[in-house]
Amino acid sequence: MKRNVQLCCFQWQYDNSVFLPLPIATLAAYCEADPEFNEHYEIDHDFWFVREDPETIARGILACGATVVGFSTYIWNEQLS
């Protein structure tokens, strides 16, 4: 059975603009190019990338049954991550 990997990128939302999660998408693409990674892990592509309440995000991560969780960190969100 493959282990579930969940990736999170906490972005600011400016007006109605939401930016794509480039750092975690790049990490996912790199990992999925490795056959050994694919043998043991599966990345959940329902990325968390909109600024939401941390408790809501934590509940969502727990609900998806992630074995591994990766967080993208920036200078402005280091305390949130």
N, C-alpha and C positions, 0 to 999 in steps of 0.2 A: 504494500500500500504506500502510495506517495504521500509525503508530508506537504501540507498546505502552507504556502508563503504569502503573507499579506504585506504590501508596501504602502506607506503613508507619506504624503507630502502636504504639509499644512501651508496653504497659500493665503495671501490676503485677497480679498475681492474688492475690486475698484468699480464703483457704480454697478453696472450690470455685466462687467467683464470678469470672466473667470479664465485663468491661464492654465494651459495644459501642464501636466506634471512631468516635465522633461527629465529631471534627474532620476526619478524612479522608473520612468519608461525606458531610459537608457540602461539602467541597471538590470531591468527585467530582460531586455533584449540581449545583453551581454550574458546573463545567466542561462537563458534559454538556448544560446548558441553552443553551450557545453553539453555534450551527450551524457556525461556522468551526472551533471546536475539534473538533467531531465529524467534520468533513471530513478532518482530518489525524491525529487521535489516537483511541485506544481505551483506556479504563481497564479494567484487569484487576480484577475485583471479588473476587478471592481475596485480600483484604487481609491483611497480616501485622499482627495486633494482639494476640497473646499473647506474653508474655515468654518468649523462647527464647534459646538461645545465639546470639550475633551471627554466628558462622561458619555456623551452620545457616541463618540467615535470609539471609545473603549468598549462599550456594550456591543457595537457593531462588529468589532474585531473578535470579541469573545464569541459572538453568535456564529461567525463563519468558521470557527474551529481552527484558527491558524495555529500552526506549530512554531513557525518563525515569523516575527514581525520586524520589518525594517522601517526606520524613520529617516526622512531627509531633513537635515538641519541647516538652517540659515542663521545669520547673526540676529535677525529680528524675531526668530521663533524658537531660540534655544531653550527657553524655559517651558514652552509648550511641548516641545518634543521630549 
